[in-house]
Amino acid sequence: MRNRHWLIGCLVVCCWLGGCGPAKEPSPLEIGTAVLQQIAPRACPVPDLYADQAQFYHKFRSEENYTLFECTTATGHITYTMLIWYDSQAEAEAAFESRRGEAEAAEFHEFPLLIWAADDPSFPGGPEENQGWVWQAGQWIINIRSFNDTNLITSPHPESVSNVLYEVGQQRGLFTLEP
């Protein structure tokens, strides 16, 4: 009898704490955040000298429908990687088309891709200091922008970030998620 009370007590505590039952499936944004955290060291390596200060190079933020990774390689040299989740693939496609406008879309691993680059007016005739890639994969819009406020390009290029993101995203099932 005493063992039965103990068992019932444990079940009550277990259910009250939410520890019983099947494990909660991670949301798409939780998976997206985990993927961004996994790609950070590869997409934006922290110099060995500052290995214990990665928080100055890697910043993460999540909101209701997006997760963001910010890579700072030096003051004024930043690459933003934002994964935006839509409730349906049709909504993601509409958002992509809205951004596309009249621009010609390219392709990135069979996903539609927009690429843009701009020469910073502060350094005319130099390299294109500002770069952007936007691609749509299932219910995700992936927006990667690199910005360099000098003609020395140190922030990771959107193509290299996209390649690492695609590889890790494929491994983690990021692009096959359902709501």
C-alpha positions in Angstrom: 0.0 0.0 0.0 2.8 2.3 0.9 4.5 1.7 -2.4 1.3 2.5 -4.3 1.1 5.9 -2.6 4.7 6.6 -3.4 4.1 5.6 -7.1 1.0 7.8 -7.3 2.9 10.7 -5.7 5.7 10.3 -8.3 3.2 10.3 -11.1 1.6 13.4 -9.9 4.9 15.2 -9.5 6.1 13.9 -12.9 3.0 15.2 -14.7 3.0 18.5 -12.8 6.6 19.1 -13.9 5.8 18.0 -17.4 8.5 15.3 -17.4 6.1 12.4 -18.3 4.9 11.6 -21.7 6.5 11.9 -25.1 9.2 14.4 -25.6 8.1 17.7 -27.1 9.1 18.0 -30.8 11.3 21.1 -31.4 9.7 23.9 -33.4 11.1 24.9 -36.8 12.6 28.0 -35.2 14.3 25.9 -32.5 15.8 23.7 -35.2 16.7 26.8 -37.3 18.5 28.3 -34.2 20.3 25.0 -33.6 21.5 25.0 -37.2 22.7 28.6 -37.0 24.6 27.8 -33.8 26.1 24.8 -35.5 27.3 26.7 -38.6 28.7 29.7 -36.7 32.2 28.4 -36.1 32.5 27.3 -39.8 30.8 30.3 -41.4 32.5 32.8 -39.1 35.6 31.5 -37.5 36.7 33.2 -34.3 40.5 34.1 -34.4 42.5 31.8 -32.1 43.7 34.8 -30.1 40.0 35.5 -29.2 38.7 32.0 -28.9 37.4 32.7 -25.4 35.5 35.7 -26.6 33.2 34.2 -29.3 30.3 36.2 -28.0 31.9 39.3 -29.6 31.9 37.6 -33.0 28.7 35.5 -32.8 25.4 36.9 -31.8 22.0 35.1 -32.0 18.5 36.4 -31.7 15.1 34.7 -32.2 11.7 36.3 -32.5 8.2 34.9 -33.3 8.9 33.9 -36.9 12.6 34.3 -37.4 16.0 33.4 -36.0 19.1 35.5 -36.7 22.9 34.9 -36.6 25.2 37.9 -36.7 28.8 37.4 -37.5 31.1 40.4 -36.8 34.7 40.0 -38.1 35.7 43.6 -37.2 34.0 46.9 -36.5 31.8 47.7 -39.5 32.3 44.2 -41.1 29.2 42.1 -40.4 27.3 39.2 -42.1 23.7 38.7 -41.0 22.0 35.3 -41.6 18.3 35.3 -41.0 16.0 32.3 -41.3 12.3 33.4 -41.6 9.6 30.7 -41.1 6.3 31.0 -42.9 3.1 29.1 -41.9 3.0 27.5 -45.4 5.2 27.1 -48.4 2.7 29.2 -50.5 3.3 32.1 -48.1 7.1 31.7 -48.3 6.9 31.6 -52.1 4.7 34.8 -52.1 7.2 36.5 -49.8 10.1 35.5 -52.1 8.2 36.7 -55.2 7.5 40.0 -53.5 11.2 40.5 -52.9 12.1 39.4 -56.4 9.9 41.9 -58.1 11.2 42.2 -61.7 14.7 40.7 -60.9 15.8 37.5 -62.5 16.0 34.6 -60.0 19.0 32.2 -60.1 19.1 28.8 -58.4 20.9 27.5 -55.3 20.6 23.7 -54.9 17.3 23.8 -56.8 16.0 26.6 -54.6 15.1 30.0 -56.1 17.8 32.6 -55.3 18.2 36.4 -55.5 21.7 37.8 -55.6 22.6 41.5 -55.3 25.8 43.4 -54.7 26.6 47.1 -54.3 29.7 49.2 -54.3 29.7 51.4 -51.2 29.6 55.0 -52.3 32.4 55.8 -49.7 34.8 53.7 -51.8 33.8 54.1 -55.4 35.3 51.8 -57.9 36.4 49.3 -55.4 35.1 45.8 -54.6 31.4 45.4 -54.0 31.4 45.9 -50.2 27.7 45.0 -49.7 26.4 41.6 -50.8 23.1 39.8 -50.4 21.6 36.4 -51.1 18.0 35.6 -50.5 16.7 32.1 -51.2 13.5 30.3 -50.5 13.5 26.6 -49.3 10.2 25.1 -48.4 8.6 27.3 -45.7 11.9 29.2 -45.1 13.2 32.5 -46.6 16.9 32.6 -46.0 18.3 36.1 -46.1 22.1 36.5 -45.9 23.7 40.0 -46.1 27.3 40.9 -45.7 28.4 44.5 -45.1 31.9 46.0 -45.1 32.3 49.6 -44.3 35.7 49.7 -45.9 37.1 48.3 -49.2 38.8 45.6 -47.1 36.4 42.7 -47.3 36.5 40.6 -44.1 32.9 39.6 -43.5 31.9 36.2 -44.8 30.4 36.2 -48.2 26.7 35.1 -48.5 27.7 32.3 -50.8 30.1 30.7 -48.4 27.5 31.1 -45.5 24.8 29.6 -47.8 27.0 26.6 -48.6 27.6 25.8 -44.9 24.0 26.5 -44.0 22.8 24.2 -46.8 25.1 21.4 -45.8 24.1 21.5 -42.1 20.5 22.2 -42.9 20.3 19.1 -45.1 21.9 17.0 -42.3 19.4 18.4 -39.7 16.3 18.2 -42.0 15.8 21.9 -41.9 14.4 22.2 -45.4 11.9 19.4 -45.1 10.2 20.6 -41.9 6.4 20.7 -41.6 4.6 23.1 -39.4 
